[in-house]
Amino acid sequence: MTRPEVAKEKAFVIVPQCPDGKQFVEVPWAKGSYKSPEISEPLKLTRALIDSFIKDNPIDPDRVYIIGMSMGGYGALDAVQRRPELFAACVPICGAGDLSKAKEIAHVPVWAFHGDADTAVPVSGSREMIERLKEGRSRPEVHRVPEGGAQQLVAGVEEKEFWNWIFAQKRKPKK
């Protein structure tokens, strides 16, 4: 597969893996949106990894992005909801979040991807979060694939437009 030419940005990429039998957000996926539970051990460890990496490397703290798919989509939104001051943008792919915290993250640009044919994570989780973000005066981007599943959505993040959007985002203070 050929990768598109992306903006000439240098970047560090961290790809945490969740241990078998664990979740970044300990909620049933089939229900979509949720009320935030205690932070999971995998998400705690991921946050510690990010903090350590920022401290020990030449990272621009105004350009920290989080992307996750499925369980990772839940984790990406949950991480932003727990520390909105850290992230410049969030890309949940087939994820969901705590709707009661949408206004707190409305200043963080979100580009949500979800396919109508997703059988693991209901598309309602993404739709409800996008609507709540709009209520908080956010202008989230939405990429929806009618009758599409996760593989069609992954193709969206391989587009030059997506990477140009990500690298254009800079952390904004909460209003």
Secondary structure, DSSP 8 states (H G I E B T S, - for coil): -------S-----------TT--SS-S-GGG-S----S--HHHHHHHHHHHHHHHHTT--TT--EEEEETHHHHHHHHHHHH-TTT-SEEEEES----GGGTGGGTTS-BEEEEETT-SSS-HHHHHHHHHHHHHTT---EEEEETT--HHHHHHHTTSHHHHHHHHH-------
